[in-house]
Amino acid sequence: MSGLGAMCLAGTASVGLSSTAQAQSVPAVPQPPMPRLARTHEVVSLNAVQTTRPRVALTFDDGPHPQNTPWLLDILAQYNAKATFFVIGRNAQRYPEIMRRIVAEGHEIGNHTLTHPVLAQLGDGNVLREIDRTQQIVWDTVGAVPVTMRPPYGSFSHRQMNMLFQQRNLSTVVWSVDPQDWRRPGVSVVADRMVRGARPGAVILAHDIHGPTIRAVPQALQGILARGLEPVTMSDLLAWPHWGPRGLRYVSASGHQHRG
Ligand SMILES: [Zn+2]
């Protein structure tokens, strides 16, 4: 499940990855009619955020799931914790009500591709189609556009990260803490790994499609909160403007600017 290679550490340190010289021109891809997000950040990729503020990002991949995601949302609400959901476009399309609930409860949506392919094996045109169609589905569903993308399996080359950043101003977010919950090592093990890896700026990976992962979340949250760490969304951890339309300027397909 690796393929991460040498991943750049976060924040402004990652800006060095950005290079127009390396970005190749990409075959024309039909542009979705959704509004384009004005460029608000300059981070090509990150696996953690360099910060001393006692905050972490809990991230949940591969949903929404019809039972487990609502169950997780109930738990997060109990602890007043915010998270980021890297959704698969096909699942987002299938469960729009859960998507709307995620956003209504103050969580963030990230792009985890349309069909969960190994992006490193795809050409740029197909990569952008996976990303664009998911952006469009999220926009159509919740009226907001993700500002981060997480590659399935972490499989995405630095050249592709640069390409995505140059072409779409999307930052690639991987993770700094991997509890390997998909291997189902047991509820306590997953919770313990999440807590032990939690430190200021950590990005914690989990999957809300697995029941045992959801069962681990209360124990993980208790441990994280006991360490004085606040679970926040990716945009909050990065001190970016809110990911959604509120307060951000968009340019619609017609070029008309408005505030979402
Ligand atoms: Zn995934």
Residues whose N, C-alpha, C, O or C-beta is under 5 A from the ligand:
A	BS01	ZN	D61 D62 P152 Y153
